Amino acid sequence: MGKLLDSIREHDVEFMANQKVFFVATAPLSPHHHVNVSPKAPGTSLVVLNPHKVAYLDLTGSGSETAAHLAENGRMTILFCHLEEGPPRLMRLHGKAHILLKEQADAELLSKFPSSLTSHPGFRAIYVMDVHRISSSCGYSMPIFNFDRYRTKLDDWCENKGEEGIAEYSLTKNSFSIDGMPSLAVLRSQQQGSNQYRINPKPTDGYIYGEKMPVNRLLSLMLNMQYEIRRQLFARNYGTFMFVCGMVTAYVLQWLLVSAQQLSVDVINEL
């Protein structure tokens, strides 16, 4: 049966660390946007900082919904479920979380995680959650699995990509959520204070990728207009025809503004 807990206890810490996978759920505020659930592994990638605070270390992936949602509203739920032999159990942590980019994590926090994770080339962020509700329930209907091993595909992929390759991949795949909300790569660019480029959203095959664009006032205005048209039509699912119309409008605006910029440059050169 369900039970509300006052705090995370010592045997809860052991239970969470022993799980091979846990799940993280977040949601944006807009009813037009999508709720997200992500699997995370291993259980030791989450550490308990105090009886009402936890943190987990996140490795790179093809999406970054969690970061986008947290940047907007901070809401998070973490679920642990025992799927091996032994007493069935579910444990949920509800709270508000914030993002620490890899570059922002201090040595004291990093020391709490396994070195195999902090030294991993795919390490991209740590999520720190203040837990305001802790519950435990039976999980009687959960199946029993036999654990074989962890996959090494991500380890191999990151080693082959290298630091620059991962950074480029992150800019493309981790800049925006599927609803066009800014995520990890955009947040990293803002934190670094880059004034050489901005990251422009680019809807592609049902996702919104990021692409580098040079920065100047005129181009920034154009990109903001283009981004808003893309985001509204994509997020509200107005259909293919309306989406194409919006894209055509956005690119016409882009052509007009860039042409005006080039004309002003030509006039200045003639003078």
Buried (B, 14 or more C-beta within 10 A) or exposed (E): EEEEBEEBEEEBBEBBBBBBBBBBBBBBEEEEBEEBEBEBBBBBBBBBBEBBBBBBBBBBBEBBBBBBBBBBEBBBBBBBBBBEEEEBBBBBBBBBBBBBBBEEBEEEBBEEBEEEBBEBBBBBBBBBBBBEEBEBBEBEEEEEEEEEEEEEEBBEBBEEBEEEEBBBBBBBBBBBBBBBBBBBBBBBBEEEEEEEEBBBBBBEEEBBBBBBBEEEEEBBEBBEBBBBBBBBBBBBEEEEEEBEBBBEBBEEBBEEBEEEBEEEEEEEEEE
